[in-house]
Amino acid sequence: MYATSLGDDGAELRPLEVWHAEELLADIDRGREHIGRHIALPDVIGNVEQARAYLRSYADKRAADAGSLHGVWLDGKLVGGLLFRVWDTPTGVCEAGCWLEPAAVGRGLVTRGMRTLLDWAFDERGMHRVEWHASSANEASINVARRLGMTREGVMRENYPHRGVRTDTEVWSVLAPEWRAARARSAANDH
């Protein structure tokens, strides 16, 4: 299966498949408290069968062209994931997201991986808009949106009940023309 290098530090982006259930559970277990501060994934994946069911749901989404799941590996160990939670080809709109265990934080893995996936979404799949939804309290996720050149569109107030507390969600997005223009500026600055 393919692996896309994310740089010289041993980081790779690969498909996250049903047969990775044990690796996914181990990744979630290493970051359960950290990951669970803002998203429900650790509440959904408590054992291997639940990990397998979660991965199967994304295999079904991929088969229906309605979403996809990608693992981030560092030195051969699964340390997080990037996903298209929602994928609507007819409208050209999708929603991206991520998680990362604490030991892998601060290396730019999510930003680098999402750049690869945004290139694919816009250039190969013809998407027009990629959204990023993040808890207003999740500074790391909001900083990824900023680094990706996304625009903050607003806040959905108390829309997400997470562990008994209603949280606000910020909505960020980038449009295909904006992404291509930023990429061209970056390439011009590299020369």
Sequence and secondary structure as in RCSB ss.txt:
>XXXX:A:sequence
MYATSLGDDGAELRPLEVWHAEELLADIDRGREHIGRHIALPDVIGNVEQARAYLRSYADKRAADAGSLHGVWLD
GKLVGGLLFRVWDTPTGVCEAGCWLEPAAVGRGLVTRGMRTLLDWAFDERGMHRVEWHASSANEASINVARRLGM
TREGVMRENYPHRGVRTDTEVWSVLAPEWRAARARSAANDH
>XXXX:A:secstr
   EE STTSEEEEE  GGGHHHHHHHHHHHHHHHTTT SHHHH SSHHHHHHHHHHHHHHHHTTS EEEEEEET
TEEEEEEEEEEEETTTTEEEEEEEE GGGTTSSHHHHHHHHHHHIIIIIS   EEEEEEETT HHHHHHHHHTT 
EEEEEEEEEEEETTEEEEEEEEEEEHHHHHHHHHHHHHHH 
